Amino acid sequence: MTNLTSSLSRWEQTTLHPPLSRFPERKPDFQTSSGIPLPRLLTPEHEDHYDEKLGFPGEYPFTRGVQPTMYRGRFWTMRQYAGYATAEDSNARYRYLLGQGQSGLSVAFDLPTQIGYDADDPMAEGEVGKVGVSISSLADMETLFRDIPLDKVSTSMTINAPATILLAMYIAVGKRQGVEPRKLRGTVQNDILKEYIARGTYIFPPTPSMRLITDLFRYCKAEVPHWNTISISGYHIREAGSTAVQEVGFTLADGIAYVQAAIDAGLDVDDFADQLSFFFNAHNNFLEEVAKFRAARRLWAKIMRERFGAKNPKSWMLRFHTQTGGSTLTAQQPENNVVRVALQALAAVMGGTQSLHTNSMDEALALPTEKAVRIALRTQQIIANESGVADTIDPLAGSYVIEYLTDEIERGAAEYLRKIDEMGGALAAIQNGYVQGEIQDAAYHALQAVETGEDVVVGVNAYEIEEELTLEKLKVDPAIEHSQRAKLAALRATRDPARVAELRTRLDTTARTSENLLPLFVECVENDLTLGEICHTLRGVWGEYQASSWI
């Protein structure tokens, strides 16, 4: 290193400083979106401890990836988050996407479904089918997956508070297709803590919500072993305004809380840890995003091995889905979003994601059209088949700046975990407003940087043009709500009311015990109890969560 230090000093004096005096750099200092300083030049003296920090792909600490061959074996799962209007409409979109080469489904539910209301509930008025598909009953779920063999596809469902009930419906649809639960593959998001932090689609208070999550862990281990029981989500934390460092720190803090809750419920860590998955955002700062994924893998491996004593190497692996950053998309010059999404997707791939959703260029304006969705999917396919980045494992490993940023993000995230531990864990940090406050501060500073022009957003605060937006917009017909109401009325008129009443009574009784609720949920949906009826019964037992007025 002595020779390198001497050479670096010589370079600075003889090669760097003369042009710097004539052509100063664009800024007095450079930093990432998380505020990590970016040195002008990094050299090998900034990287050591190869085995401890990097290791080899498929081995602890998994910095370089969870699979020994990564994409040389097979590409990541290409998912497009989709769902709107009725189950019939969404089913047509899914079959279109599968026909275009998509390799997994990702279901978007409308707001009433996300918070446990049927389409005919007064609380659902005006929202049915607007931001996702409306699912109130098993009949809706059957229609959603009509002609899609559930033993041949992997399905991700973005559902949280009522995740156990939607999974019960999925299991019931599989059974009606002749597919055993053991053959089902997919993920339910099932991450309630980030709902309290950043997204807001919660129903029940924390204690029963965590009980539902651990019930699902236990049930799937025995009955649906290839199902990812939770997708611990940094995505929505980032969309709410967090930095990349906060995204890692707060997401892993939630993960720690779920692991501890499962252990407290009597589960052995190695019995469920390999069914945990994560969900991260991909933003515009390319180098920081690549490093973020690598840092998250390494930190989680240490947490699982050292903090929780997991013995199985599969329990140490952080496997994750990535979605490109919805909050980075602009209504101005929407075609620019194609470029943003391509860079974000490339960062996710070079960071080692297991599956990927690419946003459509028109999502800042409306639900995406088929053409926009196809371009988003083609972006993944071009990266996979034409760029060459999938032909080698961890292609940016050894880059001095990548390794430096990986270390810095890990250090910053670990510091957040230390503070949260001192507060008593993730739930305590959420209840006292710490996590929300940190995110709001970061969001405010990011907005300030755009408004002052310190950070450039092309087409918004620089390179603006006069334009008339001519993109086709997808519109949801308001008549859909009336159609969904009619379907529910017909369902209620033809089912056995005595059976429904008996099951709701059993549900009320069982919710007051520690018995696993999943088998009863499957029985309820198979007998045409609706999502809203199940959730209303549970509301009667557990109540509803009321957000703290800490602001």
C-alpha positions in Angstrom: 0.0 0.0 0.0 3.0 2.3 0.5 3.7 2.4 -3.2 0.0 2.9 -4.0 -0.2 5.8 -1.5 2.9 7.4 -3.1 1.4 7.0 -6.6 -1.9 8.4 -5.5 -0.1 11.5 -4.0 1.9 11.9 -7.3 -1.3 11.6 -9.4 -3.1 14.3 -7.3 -0.2 16.7 -7.5 0.8 16.3 -11.2 -2.3 15.1 -13.0 -5.3 16.1 -11.0 -4.6 19.6 -9.5 -3.6 21.5 -12.7 -7.0 20.9 -14.6 -8.9 21.3 -11.3 -7.6 24.8 -10.9 -8.9 25.7 -14.4 -12.1 23.6 -14.5 -13.5 23.2 -10.9 -15.8 20.2 -10.2 -19.6 20.7 -10.6 -20.1 20.7 -6.8 -17.9 21.3 -3.7 -18.8 17.8 -2.5 -20.7 14.8 -3.9 -22.9 12.4 -2.0 -25.5 9.7 -2.6 -29.2 10.2 -2.0 -28.7 8.9 1.5 -26.1 11.5 2.2 -23.1 9.2 2.0 -20.0 11.2 0.9 -18.6 10.1 -2.5 -14.8 10.4 -2.5 -13.3 11.6 -5.8 -11.4 8.4 -6.2 -11.3 5.1 -4.4 -8.4 2.6 -4.5 -7.7 -0.9 -3.1 -6.6 0.5 0.2 -10.3 1.0 1.0 -11.1 -2.7 0.8 -9.9 -5.6 2.8 -11.1 -8.7 4.6 -12.4 -10.4 1.4 -13.7 -13.6 3.0 -15.4 -11.7 5.9 -17.1 -9.0 3.8 -17.6 -10.7 0.4 -17.1 -14.4 0.3 -18.4 -16.4 -2.6 -21.8 -16.4 -4.2 -24.2 -18.8 -2.5 -22.1 -18.7 0.7 -22.2 -16.7 3.9 -22.4 -13.7 4.2 -24.1 -13.7 0.7 -22.9 -10.3 -0.2 -22.3 -11.6 -3.8 -25.7 -13.3 -4.1 -27.8 -16.2 -2.6 -27.3 -18.6 -5.5 -23.9 -20.0 -6.6 -24.6 -19.3 -10.3 -27.2 -16.5 -10.0 -28.5 -15.7 -13.5 -26.2 -18.0 -15.4 -28.5 -20.8 -14.3 -31.8 -19.0 -14.8 -33.1 -15.4 -15.0 -34.9 -13.7 -12.2 -38.7 -14.1 -12.1 -40.2 -11.4 -14.3 -43.4 -10.1 -12.6 -45.6 -7.2 -13.6 -47.8 -5.9 -10.7 -51.3 -5.9 -12.2 -54.9 -5.9 -11.2 -57.8 -3.5 -11.8 -61.6 -3.4 -12.1 -63.2 -6.9 -11.9 -61.6 -10.4 -11.6 -62.6 -10.9 -15.3 -60.7 -7.8 -16.4 -57.6 -8.7 -14.4 -57.6 -12.3 -15.5 -57.5 -11.1 -19.1 -54.5 -8.9 -18.3 -52.7 -11.8 -16.5 -53.2 -14.1 -19.5 -51.9 -11.4 -21.8 -48.8 -10.9 -19.7 -48.1 -14.6 -19.4 -48.4 -14.8 -23.2 -45.9 -12.0 -23.5 -43.2 -14.0 -21.6 -43.9 -13.0 -18.0 -42.9 -15.8 -15.6 -44.8 -15.0 -12.5 -48.0 -13.1 -11.4 -48.2 -10.2 -9.1 -51.7 -9.2 -7.9 -52.8 -5.7 -7.1 -56.0 -5.5 -5.0 -58.3 -2.5 -4.7 -58.4 -0.5 -1.5 -61.6 -2.1 -0.1 -60.1 -5.5 -0.4 -56.8 -4.4 1.2 -58.6 -3.2 4.3 -61.2 -6.0 4.5 -64.4 -4.6 3.1 -66.7 -6.2 0.5 -67.5 -4.4 -2.7 -71.1 -3.7 -1.4 -70.0 -2.2 1.9 -70.7 1.5 2.3 -67.0 2.1 3.1 -66.1 0.7 -0.3 -68.2 3.3 -2.2 -66.3 4.9 -5.1 -63.2 2.7 -4.6 -64.2 -0.6 -6.1 -61.7 -1.8 -8.7 -59.9 1.6 -8.8 -56.3 0.8 -7.8 -56.5 -3.0 -8.1 -58.8 -5.9 -8.6 -61.9 -6.2 -6.4 -62.0 -9.6 -4.5 -64.8 -10.2 -2.1 -65.4 -13.9 -2.3 -64.0 -17.2 -3.4 -66.0 -16.9 -6.6 -64.1 -13.7 -7.4 -60.8 -15.5 -6.7 -61.7 -18.4 -9.0 -62.5 -16.0 -11.8 -59.2 -14.1 -11.2 -57.2 -17.3 -11.9 -59.5 -18.9 -14.5 -57.4 -20.9 -17.1 -54.2 -20.2 -15.1 -52.9 -23.5 -13.7 -51.7 -22.7 -10.2 -49.2 -25.5 -10.2 -47.4 -23.9 -13.1 -47.1 -20.2 -12.0 -45.7 -18.4 -9.0 -48.1 -15.8 -7.6 -47.3 -12.8 -5.5 -50.1 -11.1 -3.7 -49.7 -7.5 -2.3 -52.0 -7.9 0.6 -51.3 -7.4 4.3 -54.0 -7.0 7.0 -56.2 -9.7 5.4 -53.3 -11.7 3.9 -54.3 -14.9 5.7 -57.8 -14.8 4.2 -56.6 -14.1 0.7 -54.2 -17.0 1.0 -57.0 -19.2 2.2 -58.9 -18.3 -1.0 -55.9 -19.0 -3.1 -55.5 -22.4 -1.5 -59.2 -23.1 -2.0 -59.0 -22.2 -5.7 -56.0 -24.5 -6.1 -58.0 -27.4 -4.5 -60.8 -26.8 -7.0 -58.3 -26.9 -9.8 -57.0 -30.2 -8.4 -53.7 -28.6 -7.2 -52.6 -29.7 -3.7 -51.5 -26.9 -1.4 -48.0 -28.4 -1.3 -47.6 -27.6 -5.0 -48.5 -23.9 -4.7 -45.7 -21.4 -5.1 -45.8 -17.7 -4.4 -45.8 -15.0 -1.7 -48.2 -13.0 0.4 -46.8 -9.6 1.5 -48.3 -10.0 5.0 -46.1 -7.2 6.4 -48.3 -5.3 8.8 -45.5 -3.2 10.5 -44.8 -1.2 7.4 -48.5 -0.5 7.1 -48.3 1.2 10.5 -45.2 3.1 9.3 -45.8 4.1 5.7 -48.8 2.7 3.8 -51.9 2.7 6.1 -53.8 -0.4 4.9 -54.1 -1.9 8.4 -57.2 -3.3 10.1 -56.4 -4.8 13.5 -54.2 -3.7 16.4 -50.6 -5.0 16.5 -51.0 -8.0 18.8 -53.7 -9.9 16.8 -52.1 -8.8 13.6 -48.8 -10.4 14.6 -50.8 -13.5 15.7 -52.2 -13.8 12.2 -48.7 -13.6 10.8 -47.3 -16.3 13.0 -50.4 -18.5 12.3 -49.6 -18.2 8.6 -45.9 -19.1 9.3 -46.9 -22.2 11.2 -49.6 -23.3 8.7 -47.5 -22.9 5.6 -44.5 -24.7 7.0 -46.8 -27.8 7.4 -49.2 -27.4 4.5 -47.8 -25.0 1.8 -44.0 -25.5 2.1 -43.1 -23.7 -1.1 -44.9 -20.5 -0.2 -43.1 -17.4 1.0 -45.0 -16.5 4.1 -44.1 -12.8 4.2 -42.5 -10.2 2.0 -40.9 -7.8 4.5 -41.2 -4.6 2.6 -38.8 -1.7 2.3 -40.6 -0.7 -0.9 -43.3 1.4 0.7 -40.9 2.8 3.3 -38.9 4.2 0.4 -42.0 5.4 -1.4 -42.9 7.3 1.7 -39.6 9.2 1.4 -36.9 7.3 3.2 -33.3 7.2 2.1 -31.7 3.9 0.9 -30.0 3.5 4.3 -33.3 4.0 6.2 -35.0 1.5 3.8 -32.5 -1.2 4.8 -32.4 -0.3 8.5 -36.2 -0.1 9.0 -37.0 -3.1 6.8 -34.6 -5.3 8.7 -35.9 -4.0 12.0 -39.4 -5.2 11.0 -37.8 -8.5 9.9 -36.3 -8.9 13.4 -39.6 -8.2 15.0 -41.3 -10.9 12.9 -38.6 -13.5 13.6 -38.8 -12.8 17.3 -42.7 -13.0 17.3 -42.5 -16.4 15.6 -39.9 -17.6 18.1 -42.1 -16.3 21.0 -45.0 -18.2 19.5 -43.0 -21.4 19.9 -41.5 -21.8 16.4 -37.9 -22.8 15.8 -36.1 -20.2 13.7 -34.9 -22.8 11.2 -38.4 -24.1 10.8 -39.7 -20.9 9.1 -36.7 -18.6 8.2 -36.3 -20.1 4.7 -39.8 -19.0 3.9 -39.2 -15.3 4.7 -38.7 -13.0 1.7 -38.0 -9.3 1.3 -39.3 -6.6 -1.0 -37.1 -3.6 -1.9 -37.3 -0.5 -4.0 -35.0 0.5 -6.9 -34.4 4.2 -7.2 -32.3 6.3 -9.6 -28.9 6.5 -7.8 -27.6 3.5 -9.6 -24.4 2.8 -7.6 -26.0 3.3 -4.3 -28.9 1.0 -5.2 -26.6 -1.8 -6.3 -24.7 -1.5 -3.0 -27.9 -1.3 -1.0 -29.0 -4.8 -2.1 -25.5 -6.2 -1.3 -25.4 -4.6 2.1 -28.9 -5.8 3.1 -28.0 -9.4 2.2 -24.8 -9.3 4.3 -26.4 -7.6 7.3 -29.4 -10.0 7.4 -27.1 -13.0 7.2 -25.2 -11.7 10.3 -28.5 -11.0 12.1 -29.9 -14.5 11.5 -26.7 -16.4 12.3 -25.5 -14.3 15.2 -28.6 -12.8 16.8 -31.1 -15.6 16.3 -28.7 -18.6 16.2 -30.0 -20.0 13.0 -28.1 -23.1 11.9 -29.3 -23.7 8.4 -27.5 -21.7 5.8 -30.8 -21.2 4.0 -32.1 -19.3 7.1 -29.3 -16.8 6.6 -30.3 -15.9 3.0 -32.0 -12.6 2.3 -34.1 -13.4 -0.9 -35.9 -10.4 -2.3 -38.2 -9.0 -5.0 -37.6 -5.6 -6.4 -39.9 -3.0 -7.9 -38.7 0.1 -9.7 -39.5 3.4 -7.9 -43.0 4.5 -8.5 -42.3 7.8 -6.7 -39.6 8.6 -9.2 -41.9 8.6 -12.1 -43.0 12.0 -13.5 -46.2 13.1 -15.2 -44.0 15.6 -17.2 -42.4 14.0 -20.3 -43.6 10.5 -19.3 -41.5 8.9 -22.0 -38.5 9.7 -19.8 -39.8 7.2 -17.3 -38.8 4.4 -19.7 -35.2 5.4 -19.1 -35.5 5.8 -15.4 -37.1 2.3 -15.1 -34.4 0.8 -17.2 -31.7 2.1 -15.0 -33.5 1.1 -11.8 -34.1 -2.4 -13.2 -30.5 -2.7 -14.2 -29.5 -1.8 -10.6 -31.8 -4.5 -9.2 -30.3 -7.1 -11.5 -26.7 -6.1 -10.8 -27.6 -6.1 -7.1 -28.8 -9.8 -7.3 -32.6 -9.6 -7.1 -34.7 -12.9 -7.3 -37.7 -11.3 -9.0 -38.5 -7.9 -10.5 -41.4 -5.7 -11.4 -40.8 -2.8 -13.8 -43.2 0.1 -13.6 -44.9 1.5 -16.7 -44.1 4.9 -18.1 -47.7 6.2 -17.6 -48.2 5.3 -14.0 -47.8 8.9 -12.8 -50.9 9.6 -14.8 -53.2 6.6 -14.5 -53.3 2.8 -14.3 -51.0 1.4 -17.0 -52.2 0.5 -20.5 -51.3 -2.7 -22.2 -48.8 -1.0 -24.4 -47.0 0.6 -21.5 -47.0 -2.6 -19.5 -45.5 -4.4 -22.5 -42.7 -1.9 -22.8 -42.0 -2.3 -19.1 -41.8 -6.1 -19.4 -39.6 -5.8 -22.6 -37.2 -3.7 -20.5 -36.5 -6.7 -18.3 -36.3 -9.0 -21.2 -33.7 -6.8 -23.0 -31.6 -6.6 -19.8 -31.8 -10.4 -19.5 -31.1 -11.3 -23.1 -29.2 -8.5 -24.7 -27.1 -6.6 -22.1 -24.7 -9.4 -21.0 -25.0 -8.4 -17.3 -26.7 -11.7 -16.4 -23.8 -13.7 -17.8 -21.5 -13.2 -14.8 -22.1 -13.3 -11.1 -22.1 -10.0 -9.1 -20.7 -8.0 -12.1 -19.8 -5.0 -10.0 -18.0 -6.8 -7.2 -14.5 -5.4 -6.6 -15.5 -2.0 -7.8 -13.9 0.2 -5.1 -16.9 2.6 -5.0 -19.4 -0.3 -4.8 -17.5 -2.0 -1.9 -17.2 1.4 -0.1 -20.9 2.1 -0.5 -21.8 -1.4 0.6 -19.8 -0.9 3.8 -21.3 2.5 4.4 -24.9 1.4 3.9 -24.4 -1.6 6.2 -22.9 0.7 8.8 -25.7 3.2 8.6 -28.4 0.6 8.7 -26.8 -1.2 11.6 -26.8 2.1 13.5 -30.5 2.4 13.0 -31.0 -1.1 14.3 -29.0 -0.3 17.4 -31.2 2.8 18.1 -34.4 0.8 17.5 -33.2 -2.0 19.8 -32.6 0.6 22.5 -36.2 1.7 22.1 -37.5 -1.8 22.6 -37.8 -3.0 19.0 -39.6 -2.0 15.8 -43.1 -1.8 17.2 -42.0 0.5 20.1 -40.1 2.7 17.6 -43.2 2.8 15.4 -45.6 3.6 18.3 -43.4 6.4 19.6 -43.2 7.9 16.1 -39.4 7.6 15.7 -39.5 5.7 12.4 -42.2 7.9 10.8 -40.4 11.0 11.9 -37.1 9.9 10.4 -38.8 9.1 7.1 -40.7 12.4 7.1 -37.5 14.3 7.7 -35.8 12.5 4.8 -38.7 13.2 2.5 -38.7 16.9 3.4 -35.0 17.3 2.6 -35.4 15.4 -0.7 -38.3 17.7 -1.7 -36.3 20.7 -0.7 -33.4 19.6 -2.9 -35.6 19.3 -5.9 -37.4 22.6 -5.3 -34.1 24.5 -4.9 -32.6 22.8 -8.0 -29.8 21.2 -6.0 -31.1 17.8 -7.3 -32.1 17.8 -10.9 -35.3 15.9 -12.1 -35.2 15.9 -15.8 -38.4 17.5 -17.3 -39.6 18.7 -13.9 -37.1 21.3 -12.6 -34.7 21.3 -15.6 -35.0 20.6 -19.4 -38.7 21.4 -19.3 -40.8 21.7 -22.4 -44.2 22.8 -23.4 -46.1 19.6 -24.1 -49.5 18.2 -24.6 -49.8 14.8 -23.1 -51.2 12.3 -25.6 -50.7 9.0 -23.8 -53.7 6.7 -23.8 -55.1 6.4 -20.3 -56.8 3.3 -18.8 -60.1 4.2 -17.1 -62.1 2.0 -14.8 -65.8 2.1 -15.6 -67.9 3.1 -12.5 -70.5 0.5 -13.5 -68.1 -2.1 -12.2 -69.1 -1.3 -8.6 -72.7 -2.0 -9.4 -71.7 -5.3 -11.1 -69.7 -6.4 -8.0 -72.6 -5.5 -5.7 -75.0 -7.6 -7.9 -72.7 -10.6 -7.8 -72.5 -10.4 -4.0 -76.2 -10.2 -3.7 -76.6 -13.3 -5.9 -74.0 -15.1 -3.8 -75.7 -14.3 -0.5 -79.1 -15.4 -1.9 -77.9 -18.9 -2.9 -75.7 -20.0 0.0 -76.8 -21.7 3.2 -77.4 -18.9 5.8 -77.4 -21.3 8.7 -73.9 -22.6 7.7 -72.7 -19.0 7.4 -74.0 -18.1 10.8 -72.4 -21.2 12.4 -69.0 -20.5 10.8 -69.1 -16.9 11.9 -69.8 -18.0 15.5 -66.9 -20.5 15.3 -64.7 -17.8 14.0 -65.6 -15.5 16.8 -64.9 -18.2 19.4 -61.6 -19.4 17.8 -60.3 -15.8 17.5 -60.5 -15.6 21.3 -58.2 -18.6 21.6 -54.6 -19.2 20.5 -55.7 -21.8 17.9 -54.4 -21.4 14.4 -57.0 -19.6 12.3 -55.8 -20.7 8.8 -57.7 -24.0 8.6 -60.9 -22.2 9.6 -60.4 -19.5 7.1 -60.1 -22.1 4.3 -63.3 -23.7 5.5 -65.1 -20.3 5.7 -64.2 -19.2 2.2 -65.0 -22.7 0.8 -68.5 -22.1 2.2 -68.8 -18.7 0.6 -68.2 -16.4 3.6 -67.0 -13.2 2.1 -63.8 -11.3 2.9 -65.8 -8.5 4.6 -67.8 -10.9 6.7 -64.7 -12.6 8.0 -63.0 -9.3 8.7 -66.0 -7.8 10.4 -66.3 -10.9 12.7 -62.6 -10.4 13.7 -63.1 -6.6 14.2 -65.8 -7.6 16.7 -63.3 -9.6 18.7 -60.1 -7.5 18.2 -61.2 -4.0 17.4 -59.5 -1.8 14.9 -56.1 -0.1 15.0 -56.1 3.7 15.6 -53.0 5.5 14.5 -51.1 7.4 17.2 -51.5 11.2 17.1 -47.7 11.7 17.6 -47.3 14.2 14.8 
